[in-house]
Structure formats: structure tokens, C-alpha cells
């Protein structure tokens, strides 16, 4: 009988990745909608990224790549908001 190998994934890191990407895509919506939706998603993604990073480091570095991309998306979202994205028409 053959057993499948254990899945080496980090779902928390992938959640941070997708939430960070959604925040980046939704951030440019004007009239404070992008600020609230995109900024809110990026804050949640930052929390998941920290948790995913800690889980990945506990597994010997497995599953850290989505956290790195999530951090890039989060930084771009916060940078865009600081330049007026989601606020100005």
C-alpha cells in the first residue's frame, strides 16, 4: 500500500498572499472605498503574514514564499494609500 506524502503547505501564508493581492487591487477605488476596503484587507493580510512567517520558520522555512509576496503587496498598498490612493478621485 502506498501512502501519499504529507502536504507541505502553509495555508496561513496563502491567505496573506490572496488578501494582500485583493487589498492591492481594490485600493485605487476612489471616495474612501479603496482606503477602507483595500486598507482593511491589507491590515488583515499583515496579521496573517506574521502568523504564516512564524509557522513557516517553525517548519524549517517551508512555505515562506507567499509571505514574501504578501509583504510586497502590503507595502505597495500602504504606499499607494499614503500617496492618495483610495481617497482622491
C-alpha positions in Angstrom: 0.0 0.0 0.0 1.3 3.4 -1.0 0.9 6.4 1.3 0.8 9.9 -0.1 3.4 12.2 1.4 2.4 14.8 3.9 1.3 18.1 2.3 3.9 20.7 2.9 1.8 23.8 2.6 1.3 26.9 4.7 -2.4 27.9 4.4 -1.9 31.0 6.6 0.8 32.3 4.2 -1.5 31.7 1.2 -4.3 33.6 3.0 -2.0 36.5 3.5 -1.0 36.3 -0.2 -4.5 36.4 -1.5 -5.8 39.1 1.0 -2.7 41.2 0.2 -3.3 40.9 -3.5 -7.0 41.8 -3.1 -6.1 44.8 -1.0 -3.7 46.0 -3.7 -6.3 45.6 -6.4 -9.1 47.3 -4.5 -7.0 50.1 -3.1 -7.4 52.5 -6.1 -11.2 52.8 -5.8 -11.9 56.4 -5.1 -14.1 58.2 -2.4 -12.5 56.4 0.6 -13.9 53.0 -0.5 -10.4 51.8 -1.5 -9.0 53.2 1.7 -11.5 51.2 3.8 -11.7 48.0 1.8 -8.1 47.8 0.4 -6.5 49.1 3.6 -8.6 46.8 5.8 -7.7 43.8 3.7 -4.0 44.7 3.8 -4.1 45.0 7.6 -5.7 41.6 7.9 -3.1 40.3 5.4 -0.3 41.7 7.5 -1.6 39.8 10.6 -1.8 36.6 8.5 1.7 37.2 7.1 3.3 37.4 10.5 1.5 34.2 11.6 2.4 32.5 8.3 6.0 33.5 8.7 6.2 32.1 12.2 4.6 28.9 11.1 7.0 28.6 8.1 10.0 29.3 10.2 8.9 26.6 12.7 8.8 24.1 9.8 12.3 24.9 8.7 11.4 27.6 6.1 8.7 25.7 4.3 6.0 27.9 2.8 7.6 31.3 3.3 7.5 32.4 -0.4 3.8 33.5 -0.3 4.6 35.6 2.8 7.3 37.5 0.9 4.9 38.3 -1.9 2.2 39.2 0.6 4.6 41.6 2.3 5.3 43.2 -1.1 1.6 43.6 -1.9 1.0 45.1 1.6 3.9 47.6 1.2 2.6 48.6 -2.2 -1.0 49.0 -0.8 0.2 51.2 2.1 2.4 53.2 -0.2 -0.4 53.8 -2.6 -2.7 54.9 0.3 -0.1 57.3 1.6 0.1 58.8 -1.9 -3.7 59.3 -2.0 -4.9 56.1 -3.4 -8.5 55.3 -2.4 -9.1 58.8 -1.2 -8.8 61.1 -4.2 -10.9 60.7 -7.3 
